[in-house]
């Protein structure tokens, strides 16, 4: 399941069908990461955990991967009802 989910995440990144939350953008700035770093994490990484929100039952995917400069970074993302990816947060490992 996570292999198929990871491929869906990657396809949305490749086709630019994703959006960043304000929180994710703030964290990118704080961690000195670019959008290309975030894309690289998803394109090179793996899903290390899946979480389910207790209230909304939405699944969140925790992806661990490498930035363009090979730094270890984690991205938390989810799919919208329409299938678009939302990047919730980003942090260095």
N, C-alpha and C positions, 0 to 999 in steps of 0.2 A: 504493500500500500504506500509506504513512504517513497518508494522509487517513482511511482506514478505521480504522486503529489509533488515531489521535487521536480520532475519534468514539467508539470503544469506551471510551477512557480518560475522555472527557468524560461519557459516559452513566453510567459507574461512579461518578464524582464526583457527578453530579446526583442519583443514587439512593442515595448514601452507602454504596456497596459497595466501600469501600476501607479499608485499615488503614495506620497509620504504624509504621515500625520505631522502636525505641528511639533508634537513631542519628538518624533524621530528626527526632524530637521534640527531641533534644538540640540539633541544628543549628538548629531553629526557635527555640528559646529563645536560643541564642547570637546568632542573626541578628535577634532581636526581631521575629519573624514570627508571625502567628496562623494557625490552620487555614483561616480564610477567605482569607488571602493565598495559601496553597498551592492552595486550590481555584481561586482567581482565575487563578493562573498556568496551570493546566491548561485552564481554560475559555476563556482568552484567547490562549493561547500556540500554539506550533507545535513539532513534533518537529524538532530540529536534528541529531540523531544517533541511530542505533540501534547498540547494542553487543551482542555475543554472548559469554557466559561460555565460556571454553575448556573448562572441566571439565563444567559442568552443561548447556551449550548453551542456557541460558535467555537470552532477549532482554531488554535493558534499554533504556528509551526516555528520552532526554534532552530535556526540554521546556523551552523558554525562553518566558517570558511576563511579564505585569505583575501586581504586587500591587494591592490596593485603592487604594494611594496612588501607583500608577504607577511603582513601583520595579522595575527589571529583576531577575528572580530565575529560577533554574534549578531544576527538579525532576527527579529521577531516579526512574523508576517501572518496575514490571514487573507482568505478569499471573501469577497463580498458576495451577496446573493446573485449578482450578475456575472460573477467569475473573475472580476478584477482583483488584483492583489493590492493590499494595503500594508505598507511597512509601518509597523507600530512603534518600534524602537530599535536602536542600534547601540552596541557597546563593545568595547575592547575586552578581550578575555584576559 
